[in-house]
Amino acid sequence: MSSYTESEERQALRREVAKLAGKYGREWFTERARSGEKTTELWLEIGRHGYLGINIPEEYGGGGGGIGDIAAVCEELAAQGCPLLLMVVSPAICGTIIARYGTDEQKRRWLPGIADGTGTMAFAITEPDAGTNTHNISTTARREGEAWVVNGRKIYISGVDESDNVLVVARTEDARTGKVKPVLFVVPTDAAGLEYRPIAMEIVSPEQQFQVFLDDVRLPVDALVGDEDGGLVQLFAGLNPERIMAASFSTGLARFALEKAAAYATERTVFHGPIGAHQAIAHPLAQSKIEIELARLMTQKAAALYDAGDDMGAGEAANMAKYAAAEAACDAADRAVQTHGGNGITQEYGMAGLLVATRAGRIAPVSREMILNFVAMHSLGLPKSY
Ligand SMILES: Cc1cc2nc3c(=O)[nH]c(=O)nc-3n(C[C@H](O)[C@H](O)[C@H](O)COP(=O)(O)OP(=O)(O)OC[C@H]3O[C@@H](n4cnc5c(N)ncnc54)[C@H](O)[C@@H]3O)c2cc1C
């Protein structure tokens, strides 16, 4: 291995995951989405093989690997047309935060289910009024004797219907007017007072987004993950993994779109020779190949820095990777549609659906504008604009 290639082990992992996901494939995925069914078999199969929990510590049922490993799994699934958003959320965000800040008892209770897929955990920070400004969240937690009582409303929360628990970001009530002190609670999705409603999205995916209502939800004191005064540090532990995973989700989808486009451009002939012989078709696809590889390289750099314990270095790289990957994926999907001509808009070829799926990567989990803000401020030393 040179320092610019992944280890043999990582490459083998990619091949194995691609083979497994290939058994399911894009048609199966979109069929599930259109019929309102879920991807539970695939989820549990990657769990059984140890891929879903590959980043979770071994003593809690995981593979003991890093974010680079789980990101590779996420990318290969997406590259086979089976992008699983819940991988970003359950093992990468929730798994990382609990592994880093949970008590031994909490790790024993939640990590094995996250690792094998039988105890999926959603993540809820976004609120209708606060939006990107997460410092402004108003979901509050109030201590009442031996219980916490949580009230608030969340939006765009992925996979609540497929999760046993949701890791909810709230603020303690006494901190409401002061500096934000985010606190994290594991809330069972069947808790009294918790309700969720699906949001009709244009994304063709079996995974749905929900509004979540928390109305006097009473939780035991040990539902609190981390220190009540731990503040942002605990929350930030999940952010770099989130961005690295989101980047991998995007590069995987981009690879899928590009592979389909290249295959179509090789076969389809309307004048003399395949359409791929026209530079107007070939060059945009070649451009995408370059952009995707650049984004993958930055994603792998971010993961390597994170796994080496360099949180600061990983922060910059993870933001850049997420930005570059989302841009590469949007362009690849657009070019794939164009390459397919009219077929690009049909359900049969399934290309147009990728436009929305890749587009979401420019918005979530952190928007391209907020990444540009981060780079302007932290990498270039420019004044904070908000
Ligand atoms: C498919 C999908 C899945 C999601 N899953 C989850 C989930 O599981 N859990 C969860 O908690 N959230 C989830 N989200 C929410 C997601 O993280 C938010 O949509 C995202 O953070 C943006 O917030 P917003 O939608 O409220 O946009 P807004 O905050 O209203 O922003 C609107 C626009 O204004 C721009 N903007 C805002 N402030 C600034 C600024 N200071 N400078 C420049 N531009 C600015 C934004 O970049 C954006 O383009 C999901 C969203 C989607 C689309």
The ligand as an SDF file (V2000), in Angstrom:
LIG
                    3D

 53 58  0  0  0  0  0  0  0  0999 V2000
  -33.1990   14.2260    3.1390 C   0  0  0  0  0  0  0  0  0  0  0  0
  -32.9430   14.9460    4.4300 C   0  0  0  0  0  0  0  0  0  0  0  0
  -32.6930   14.2000    5.5760 C   0  0  0  0  0  0  0  0  0  0  0  0
  -32.4730   14.8530    6.8040 C   0  0  0  0  0  0  0  0  0  0  0  0
  -32.2700   14.0810    7.9320 N   0  0  0  0  0  0  0  0  0  0  0  0
  -32.1210   14.7070    9.1230 C   0  0  0  0  0  0  0  0  0  0  0  0
  -31.9960   13.9330   10.3300 C   0  0  0  0  0  0  0  0  0  0  0  0
  -32.0130   12.7020   10.3120 O   0  0  0  0  0  0  0  0  0  0  0  0
  -31.8650   14.5930   11.5130 N   0  0  0  0  0  0  0  0  0  0  0  0
  -31.8550   15.9600   11.5850 C   0  0  0  0  0  0  0  0  0  0  0  0
  -31.7280   16.4770   12.6990 O   0  0  0  0  0  0  0  0  0  0  0  0
  -31.9830   16.7210   10.4580 N   0  0  0  0  0  0  0  0  0  0  0  0
  -32.1190   16.1180    9.2410 C   0  0  0  0  0  0  0  0  0  0  0  0
  -32.2690   16.8820    8.0850 N   0  0  0  0  0  0  0  0  0  0  0  0
  -32.3000   18.3470    8.1870 C   0  0  0  0  0  0  0  0  0  0  0  0
  -31.0970   19.0450    7.5740 C   0  0  0  0  0  0  0  0  0  0  0  0
  -29.9730   18.8830    8.3940 O   0  0  0  0  0  0  0  0  0  0  0  0
  -31.5060   20.5080    7.3700 C   0  0  0  0  0  0  0  0  0  0  0  0
  -32.4600   20.5240    6.3340 O   0  0  0  0  0  0  0  0  0  0  0  0
  -30.3610   21.3900    7.0580 C   0  0  0  0  0  0  0  0  0  0  0  0
  -29.5220   21.4830    8.1730 O   0  0  0  0  0  0  0  0  0  0  0  0
  -30.8090   22.8080    6.6410 C   0  0  0  0  0  0  0  0  0  0  0  0
  -31.7290   23.3470    7.5400 O   0  0  0  0  0  0  0  0  0  0  0  0
  -33.1150   23.9520    7.0010 P   0  0  0  0  0  0  0  0  0  0  0  0
  -33.7280   22.9330    6.1020 O   0  0  0  0  0  0  0  0  0  0  0  0
  -33.9370   24.3890    8.1630 O   0  0  0  0  0  0  0  0  0  0  0  0
  -32.7220   25.1980    6.1210 O   0  0  0  0  0  0  0  0  0  0  0  0
  -32.5710   26.7170    6.5910 P   0  0  0  0  0  0  0  0  0  0  0  0
  -31.7800   26.7930    7.8450 O   0  0  0  0  0  0  0  0  0  0  0  0
  -33.9030   27.3550    6.5870 O   0  0  0  0  0  0  0  0  0  0  0  0
  -31.6950   27.3210    5.4160 O   0  0  0  0  0  0  0  0  0  0  0  0
  -32.2420   27.6870    4.1590 C   0  0  0  0  0  0  0  0  0  0  0  0
  -31.1220   28.1620    3.2650 C   0  0  0  0  0  0  0  0  0  0  0  0
  -30.4870   29.3000    3.8400 O   0  0  0  0  0  0  0  0  0  0  0  0
  -29.0970   29.1060    3.9160 C   0  0  0  0  0  0  0  0  0  0  0  0
  -28.5310   29.7530    5.0920 N   0  0  0  0  0  0  0  0  0  0  0  0
  -28.9960   29.7420    6.3700 C   0  0  0  0  0  0  0  0  0  0  0  0
  -28.1750   30.4110    7.1720 N   0  0  0  0  0  0  0  0  0  0  0  0
  -27.1560   30.8660    6.4240 C   0  0  0  0  0  0  0  0  0  0  0  0
  -25.9820   31.6260    6.6730 C   0  0  0  0  0  0  0  0  0  0  0  0
  -25.6570   32.0450    7.8910 N   0  0  0  0  0  0  0  0  0  0  0  0
  -25.1550   31.9010    5.6330 N   0  0  0  0  0  0  0  0  0  0  0  0
  -25.4490   31.4660    4.3780 C   0  0  0  0  0  0  0  0  0  0  0  0
  -26.5490   30.7500    4.0900 N   0  0  0  0  0  0  0  0  0  0  0  0
  -27.3890   30.4470    5.0910 C   0  0  0  0  0  0  0  0  0  0  0  0
  -28.9300   27.5790    4.0070 C   0  0  0  0  0  0  0  0  0  0  0  0
  -27.6520   27.1710    3.5830 O   0  0  0  0  0  0  0  0  0  0  0  0
  -30.0380   27.1040    3.0860 C   0  0  0  0  0  0  0  0  0  0  0  0
  -29.5900   27.1040    1.7590 O   0  0  0  0  0  0  0  0  0  0  0  0
  -32.4880   16.2520    6.8570 C   0  0  0  0  0  0  0  0  0  0  0  0
  -32.7490   17.0100    5.6950 C   0  0  0  0  0  0  0  0  0  0  0  0
  -32.9760   16.3700    4.4970 C   0  0  0  0  0  0  0  0  0  0  0  0
  -33.2580   17.1940    3.2700 C   0  0  0  0  0  0  0  0  0  0  0  0
  1  2  1  0
  2  3  1  0
  2 52  2  0
  3  4  2  0
  4  5  1  0
  4 50  1  0
  5  6  2  0
  6  7  1  0
  6 13  1  0
  7  8  2  0
  7  9  1  0
  9 10  1  0
 10 11  2  0
 10 12  1  0
 12 13  2  0
 13 14  1  0
 14 15  1  0
 14 50  1  0
 15 16  1  0
 16 17  1  0
 16 18  1  0
 18 19  1  0
 18 20  1  0
 20 21  1  0
 20 22  1  0
 22 23  1  0
 23 24  1  0
 24 25  2  0
 24 26  1  0
 24 27  1  0
 27 28  1  0
 28 29  2  0
 28 30  1  0
 28 31  1  0
 31 32  1  0
 32 33  1  0
 33 34  1  0
 33 48  1  0
 34 35  1  0
 35 36  1  0
 35 46  1  0
 36 37  1  0
 36 45  1  0
 37 38  2  0
 38 39  1  0
 39 40  1  0
 39 45  2  0
 40 41  1  0
 40 42  2  0
 42 43  1  0
 43 44  2  0
 44 45  1  0
 46 47  1  0
 46 48  1  0
 48 49  1  0
 50 51  2  0
 51 52  1  0
 52 53  1  0
M  END
$$$$
